[in-house]
Amino acid sequence: MHGGMHFHTLCHLSSSANTTYRADCCTYDRSETAISGRIRAPNQIFGRPVLTIVIATLALAGCSGPQSALDPAGVEASAVHHLFIVMVIGGAIIWAMTIGVLAYAGRTRPKPISVRGASRLIVWGGVAFPVVVLFLLLSYAVWLMPQVRPWLPGAMDGTAEIEVTGEQFWWRILYLDQTGKPAFETANELHLPVGRRTTFRLKAADVIHSFWIPALGGKMDMIPGRDNSLSLEPTKAGIYRGPCAEFCGTSHALMAFSVVVMEEVDYLAWRAARTQAPVAPQKTSGQELFFRHGCAACHAIAGTPAIGRIGPDLTALGERQTLAAGTLSNTPDAMIRFIRDPASIKPGVKMPAFGMLPDGDIEAISAWLGGLK
Amino acid sequence: MSATDLPTFTDEERAGQEERLRKVWTTPSGWRYWTSVNNTEIGLWYGAAAFIFMLFAGLLGLMVRVQLAVPDNSFISADLFNQAFTLHGTIMMFLFAVPIFEAIAVYLLPSMLGTRELPFPRLSAFGFWSFAIGGVFVCGSIFFNAAPNTGWFMYPPLATDKEYSGIGADIWLLGLSFIEVASIAAAVELIVGIMKCRAPGMRINMMPLFAWYLLIVAGMILFAFPPLIAGDILFEMERMFDWPFFDAARGGDPLLWQHLFWIFGHPEVYIIFLPAIAIMAMVVPTFSQRPIVGYSWIVLAAVGTGFLSFGLWVHHMFATGLPQMSLAFFSAASEAVAIPTGVQIFVFIATMLAGRVIFSVPMLFGAGGLAIFVIGGLTGVMVALVPFDWQAHDTYFIVAHLHYVLIGGMLFPVVAGIYYYYPLFDGKKLSDRFGKVSFWLMFVGFNVAFFPMHFSGLRGMPRRIFTYPAGIGWDWFNLISTIGAFVFAFGVGVVVIDVVRPKKRQPRCEQNPWNAGTLEFISEPEENWGVRSVPIITSRYPAWDQPDLIDNIKAGRYYLPDSPMGERETLVTTVLDARPVQCLRVGGTSVVTMVAAAALGGVFIALTFHWWWITIACAIVTLGAILYWLWTGTAKIPETQDYDVGLGLKLPVYASGPASVGWWAMFITMVGDGTAYASLIFGYFFYWTIHEDFTGGHAGPGAFWPMVALVLFVLAWLLMLAARSLNKANRIRATQGVLVLSTVLTLAGCGAGLAGPYLYSMDPTLFVYPAIVWVVAIWTVVHGAVAVIMQLYCLARSLSGRMTARYDMDLVNVVLYWHFMVITAVTSFAVIGLFPLLR
């Protein structure tokens, strides 16, 4: 049923014409990054000689895609990556020691050790050692919590607040102005400034979803009736991918979003362009058909009479990285297929099939939508 | 008692004894075989059923792996995938991991404790049939495309959305509630069995470690399952009648379900893991040929694990936005549980070091399992740290972690147990060669399947996705995982073949083939009586330390070597010192347990389909069957009170109060019941904490009627105390009169309890406050109705002369129920009547 589906991969977006940010995860220029001074970069510990297994682990961890916690591009993700590497090294040593003792104990030995010696092993290996190690590790992690996720509102220096609402199976994104009022709406694609903390207000419209950008930091659930918040500080410009991390129904697998992390100036320019009184897009037959076939009942497009709130906002759809919440690459072909029969691409989607429309109509609508910038 | 004091029987006498014992303990033939209640049959059926469910869930797991082998796959649809992974987790947890230990425990404990039978064989049978019916119902749903599809954790509002989840969620809620009943029945059986039915002399600090672990686990079941049952009740009320417990728009909160689910769900992990360690605690000393090093250490560690496991549940909810202070607390508690776990592992290593290890297939599986489990433990330490969990939560890293824990910590030890204990089943060993082949297939396959998931998870692959795009960095990891899963499945297949292959030509092994130090290998596959005579135990490893013990047991030189009255008999001993205090007559073969389980199954299944009349009919049959079972099978007045159990000891056959096993069963059941009730009250106050005004402006039940109900229930309880005293004083007529009066007051109390919410027109569909008040009131009134049935039962027993001043077990147990009843009633009516006034 999904045999014909073609997924777009953000790793290959570097050739995309409409962005200057290279998403290829292995090619970031590290000098551009602005890692927070409070937290050591993970590569500071690479210098030490470590176990082969750890090197192998790190080799696997490098260049690991646009949705990887092992390729951090944010303050929280870097700190956790660092914590992870410490734990992997420690864990590998502890595992090797434990299994080493077990293997020795299982071998035929000339003489068994005394009960007293064996009891001492229980006390030192089973109690004393874990108590010390766990205490140190826990202290490290608890100290890290407020570092990566400040508790107090005052500690969040983010000015650009964004409200993200999880819906089955897409993301409603509302940019807010300084006073917290809605500035403009979009869907399934976030634009964030690099080197500055952005605070998100997270909501759910129907069921529980979870907001997660692995490259920037950990996740936070979106729960109906509860207002959760999260703040993230990207340290590297680029394009990342965020999935829904809480099972939310049939097409939970097909609910992702793109995150475009931009330099501050670019970000401000992008925001300004969006906040300005929207310019009516060029009138075409596609636009006329969009309204005639009732698309505007569910979708909104700034600068046009379309103000539907049921489905995702389609303003500047042509600029987006993907279609259908990270499911399809943004091509006219994909858009046509989606309009014709959304459920065949995304089972359980609320949008009805428009396969009964003449091919020409669908093509015109898709051409118009694809041209929206 | 020295061997010279033991009686010696002639061959003829022994043959006669054995003849009579065999007749009493015989397993019926033909279709009646299935009405057997003996622990060896029930244990075997229970284990086989759990294993078959496991294989089925394994196939579902393979389906999931095939679908994920390559990106954009279309092997199965999204909806079938969602059903498959939901059932995979549900079956593995509820139909395999927990029941397999109930099975092993029921099978092994009697002989291990040196006793004939557990105290309530019919309850075991009832539990098994409930489990089998519920299990088939839940598993079968996928063939009708009606399986639950919301994940085994059933989070609302997705799972309360009827359009999405259809009947699947009801099948999960009701089918599993039914199975939870079976688990609690097993917990009662195991706790009373371990505490009260050990061989004389087996003081509590001499119990085999397996018994210690099972005692702890059964206790955990008693406190862990009831919160889930309470959650299930709220959930089903929302689905059936639209009471908004988890609907945020009407004051409910989806997080309450998460709390109740994980208060159950985390201890569940240890309920699964501890019995597996228990098997290793039997296997390791045997193959090290020495007693365990650090017996007290391992017992304390197991108890500590059990306690701590109840304080960890929030680590499943680190990403729900709870305050960081509480996250830090639960993170610390989660790390702390690693310490007792480490102690248990090091106790095994120390025992091996202090002994001479004989390497064998069970040890191979044990050691391999440990190597896997330690990785799972270490990743567990990682995910217990809040910042790391924010990344790893709900990704394939967790999938890897939990399979390392459960397969290393549970499945491998279980297979070790199968190889170790198989000779008990038909006196033959499984094949070493098959064992080694299956071990290496399973070990390598497992690691190939699950190790890469750590990486796919941290590379951002969420759990429960039916497909994924190519090129995101997960393709190879998933393909390798799928290949590994099939290798692993082949390994499991080899174990199955080894177990089921015909072994007719294989010679029998010795009765204690591994030279174990504990008693379980005295059980003979051909005999149903558990032990030929109930021995006197003076050591933790009696088969090593007590010379001639096994010969003397078999020669019938200890207690109960005969069954002159044709009754199934076993000894009851004191909890700490195991002094014999009673000769207990246990229930024998009966069809009533099957009927009761089938009818109760009918209640749950009919409820799923909203067939109300069938529900009511099945409920009446269930009640009738249980009453018949109790009336004919329990508290029988014996022909004599001084019964000769052998070795010059005379013991009573009838006991009442704390000396009797029935009293303990009631007490333990009511502790579980009280835990479910406490969860509901927790819900009431949970809503109070999350709302400014938790009534949401809706009328309460007032104070008057709840107070009337409270007073009536207290009076009814006082009358029950009076009835007990009057009966003891042999004033039978007065007892009967007081029982009638108490029944009337209870009925009035039930009416008054419902009058408050009813008269103030509290509509439970409008807002969560009226709904939770109604639930608390209904829970109390239903308990009142059960109390009325018990009161009438006592009255009938008294009128028919089956309950007298001397033989008053029924009344004493009902009064015990009433202690819990009055606590429930006072709490309920004070909370719903008075608490709103305090705001």
Boltz contact constraints between the chains, C-beta under 6 A:
constraints:
  - contact:
      token1: [A, 1]
      token2: [B, 74]
      max_distance: 6.0
  - contact:
      token1: [A, 1]
      token2: [B, 77]
      max_distance: 6.0
  - contact:
      token1: [A, 2]
      token2: [B, 72]
      max_distance: 6.0
  - contact:
      token1: [A, 2]
      token2: [B, 74]
      max_distance: 6.0
  - contact:
      token1: [A, 3]
      token2: [B, 74]
      max_distance: 6.0
  - contact:
      token1: [A, 5]
      token2: [B, 72]
      max_distance: 6.0
  - contact:
      token1: [A, 7]
      token2: [B, 469]
      max_distance: 6.0
  - contact:
      token1: [A, 9]
      token2: [B, 469]
      max_distance: 6.0
  - contact:
      token1: [A, 9]
      token2: [B, 471]
      max_distance: 6.0
  - contact:
      token1: [A, 11]
      token2: [B, 471]
      max_distance: 6.0
  - contact:
      token1: [A, 60]
      token2: [B, 455]
      max_distance: 6.0
  - contact:
      token1: [A, 64]
      token2: [B, 459]
      max_distance: 6.0
  - contact:
      token1: [A, 64]
      token2: [B, 473]
      max_distance: 6.0
  - contact:
      token1: [A, 65]
      token2: [B, 459]
      max_distance: 6.0
  - contact:
      token1: [A, 65]
      token2: [B, 472]
      max_distance: 6.0
  - contact:
      token1: [A, 65]
      token2: [B, 473]
      max_distance: 6.0
  - contact:
      token1: [A, 67]
      token2: [B, 460]
      max_distance: 6.0
  - contact:
      token1: [A, 67]
      token2: [B, 472]
      max_distance: 6.0
  - contact:
      token1: [A, 68]
      token2: [B, 459]
      max_distance: 6.0
  - contact:
      token1: [A, 68]
      token2: [B, 460]
      max_distance: 6.0
  - contact:
      token1: [A, 69]
      token2: [B, 391]
      max_distance: 6.0
  - contact:
      token1: [A, 69]
      token2: [B, 458]
      max_distance: 6.0
  - contact:
      token1: [A, 70]
      token2: [B, 458]
      max_distance: 6.0
  - contact:
      token1: [A, 80]
      token2: [B, 387]
      max_distance: 6.0
  - contact:
      token1: [A, 80]
      token2: [B, 388]
      max_distance: 6.0
  - contact:
      token1: [A, 80]
      token2: [B, 391]
      max_distance: 6.0
  - contact:
      token1: [A, 83]
      token2: [B, 388]
      max_distance: 6.0
  - contact:
      token1: [A, 87]
      token2: [B, 382]
      max_distance: 6.0
  - contact:
      token1: [A, 91]
      token2: [B, 378]
      max_distance: 6.0
  - contact:
      token1: [A, 95]
      token2: [B, 374]
      max_distance: 6.0
  - contact:
      token1: [A, 98]
      token2: [B, 374]
      max_distance: 6.0
  - contact:
      token1: [A, 99]
      token2: [B, 371]
      max_distance: 6.0
  - contact:
      token1: [A, 101]
      token2: [B, 349]
      max_distance: 6.0
  - contact:
      token1: [A, 102]
      token2: [B, 349]
      max_distance: 6.0
  - contact:
      token1: [A, 105]
      token2: [B, 349]
      max_distance: 6.0
  - contact:
      token1: [A, 105]
      token2: [B, 352]
      max_distance: 6.0
  - contact:
      token1: [A, 105]
      token2: [B, 353]
      max_distance: 6.0
  - contact:
      token1: [A, 106]
      token2: [B, 357]
      max_distance: 6.0
  - contact:
      token1: [A, 112]
      token2: [B, 354]
      max_distance: 6.0
  - contact:
      token1: [A, 112]
      token2: [B, 355]
      max_distance: 6.0
  - contact:
      token1: [A, 112]
      token2: [B, 356]
      max_distance: 6.0
  - contact:
      token1: [A, 113]
      token2: [B, 353]
      max_distance: 6.0
  - contact:
      token1: [A, 113]
      token2: [B, 354]
      max_distance: 6.0
  - contact:
      token1: [A, 115]
      token2: [B, 293]
      max_distance: 6.0
  - contact:
      token1: [A, 115]
      token2: [B, 354]
      max_distance: 6.0
  - contact:
      token1: [A, 118]
      token2: [B, 293]
      max_distance: 6.0
  - contact:
      token1: [A, 118]
      token2: [B, 350]
      max_distance: 6.0
  - contact:
      token1: [A, 118]
      token2: [B, 353]
      max_distance: 6.0
  - contact:
      token1: [A, 118]
      token2: [B, 354]
      max_distance: 6.0
  - contact:
      token1: [A, 119]
      token2: [B, 294]
      max_distance: 6.0
  - contact:
      token1: [A, 121]
      token2: [B, 346]
      max_distance: 6.0
  - contact:
      token1: [A, 121]
      token2: [B, 350]
      max_distance: 6.0
  - contact:
      token1: [A, 122]
      token2: [B, 294]
      max_distance: 6.0
  - contact:
      token1: [A, 122]
      token2: [B, 297]
      max_distance: 6.0
  - contact:
      token1: [A, 122]
      token2: [B, 346]
      max_distance: 6.0
  - contact:
      token1: [A, 122]
      token2: [B, 347]
      max_distance: 6.0
  - contact:
      token1: [A, 122]
      token2: [B, 350]
      max_distance: 6.0
  - contact:
      token1: [A, 125]
      token2: [B, 346]
      max_distance: 6.0
  - contact:
      token1: [A, 126]
      token2: [B, 342]
      max_distance: 6.0
  - contact:
      token1: [A, 126]
      token2: [B, 343]
      max_distance: 6.0
  - contact:
      token1: [A, 126]
      token2: [B, 346]
      max_distance: 6.0
  - contact:
      token1: [A, 130]
      token2: [B, 338]
      max_distance: 6.0
  - contact:
      token1: [A, 130]
      token2: [B, 339]
      max_distance: 6.0
  - contact:
      token1: [A, 130]
      token2: [B, 342]
      max_distance: 6.0
  - contact:
      token1: [A, 134]
      token2: [B, 335]
      max_distance: 6.0
  - contact:
      token1: [A, 138]
      token2: [B, 332]
      max_distance: 6.0
  - contact:
      token1: [A, 138]
      token2: [B, 335]
      max_distance: 6.0
  - contact:
      token1: [A, 141]
      token2: [B, 385]
      max_distance: 6.0
  - contact:
      token1: [A, 141]
      token2: [B, 387]
      max_distance: 6.0
  - contact:
      token1: [A, 142]
      token2: [B, 328]
      max_distance: 6.0
  - contact:
      token1: [A, 144]
      token2: [B, 387]
      max_distance: 6.0
  - contact:
      token1: [A, 145]
      token2: [B, 324]
      max_distance: 6.0
  - contact:
      token1: [A, 145]
      token2: [B, 386]
      max_distance: 6.0
  - contact:
      token1: [A, 145]
      token2: [B, 387]
      max_distance: 6.0
  - contact:
      token1: [A, 148]
      token2: [B, 387]
      max_distance: 6.0
  - contact:
      token1: [A, 151]
      token2: [B, 324]
      max_distance: 6.0
  - contact:
      token1: [A, 207]
      token2: [B, 157]
      max_distance: 6.0
  - contact:
      token1: [A, 207]
      token2: [B, 158]
      max_distance: 6.0
  - contact:
      token1: [A, 208]
      token2: [B, 155]
      max_distance: 6.0
  - contact:
      token1: [A, 214]
      token2: [B, 460]
      max_distance: 6.0
  - contact:
      token1: [A, 218]
      token2: [B, 390]
      max_distance: 6.0
  - contact:
      token1: [A, 218]
      token2: [B, 391]
      max_distance: 6.0
  - contact:
      token1: [A, 219]
      token2: [B, 319]
      max_distance: 6.0
  - contact:
      token1: [A, 219]
      token2: [B, 390]
      max_distance: 6.0
  - contact:
      token1: [A, 220]
      token2: [B, 319]
      max_distance: 6.0
  - contact:
      token1: [A, 221]
      token2: [B, 319]
      max_distance: 6.0
  - contact:
      token1: [A, 221]
      token2: [B, 320]
      max_distance: 6.0
  - contact:
      token1: [A, 223]
      token2: [B, 254]
      max_distance: 6.0
  - contact:
      token1: [A, 224]
      token2: [B, 157]
      max_distance: 6.0
  - contact:
      token1: [A, 224]
      token2: [B, 248]
      max_distance: 6.0
  - contact:
      token1: [A, 225]
      token2: [B, 248]
      max_distance: 6.0
  - contact:
      token1: [A, 228]
      token2: [B, 321]
      max_distance: 6.0
  - contact:
      token1: [A, 243]
      token2: [B, 462]
      max_distance: 6.0
  - contact:
      token1: [A, 245]
      token2: [B, 394]
      max_distance: 6.0
  - contact:
      token1: [A, 245]
      token2: [B, 462]
      max_distance: 6.0
  - contact:
      token1: [A, 247]
      token2: [B, 151]
      max_distance: 6.0
  - contact:
      token1: [A, 247]
      token2: [B, 464]
      max_distance: 6.0
  - contact:
      token1: [A, 249]
      token2: [B, 158]
      max_distance: 6.0
  - contact:
      token1: [A, 249]
      token2: [B, 164]
      max_distance: 6.0
  - contact:
      token1: [A, 250]
      token2: [B, 78]
      max_distance: 6.0
  - contact:
      token1: [A, 250]
      token2: [B, 79]
      max_distance: 6.0
  - contact:
      token1: [A, 253]
      token2: [B, 465]
      max_distance: 6.0
  - contact:
      token1: [A, 253]
      token2: [B, 466]
      max_distance: 6.0
  - contact:
      token1: [A, 253]
      token2: [B, 467]
      max_distance: 6.0
  - contact:
      token1: [A, 347]
      token2: [B, 78]
      max_distance: 6.0
